[in-house]
Amino acid sequence: MASMEHRSLESGGPRIKFRCSREDPSPSSSSSSSDHQLASLRRALSDGLRELVRTKAAPVGPDGKLLGNCACLGSNPGPRVLVSRSGRSPNDPLDLDGDFACVTSFDSEGWEATYQSSSESRLLTSS
């Protein structure tokens, strides 16, 4: 029997169940040390995502996209979660800038994530 999530994806339901608001990174939040930390974390997460696909630990959903993400905590500048975007095809080439976004806050009552990405066209999800 298919799970509720499986049925939702089959019927075209959203992959992400909360609101997402993109914010531009402030110029003061970027420094060579924070940029270096983010680049290092992106490379590590990229390796993790590649392993999830290779080992099939992230199954492919009924929409043909991965049902797995990777994330890690960062702290420079301030607390944040670096997360891989949702809705990747297992065959998509990895893009260190485009496949990861920084969630800078999450409102658990309003169920909304605020995030930063490399450009306005880079969302937390590709679907």
Protein Blocks (a to p, Z undefined) as FASTA:
>chain_A
ZZfklmmmmnopafblcdcddddddfklpcfklmmmmmmmmmmmmmmmmmmmmnomaccd
fkopacbdcddddfbecjddddddehiafkbccdfklmpccdfbdcfklopacdddfbfk
lcfbfZZ
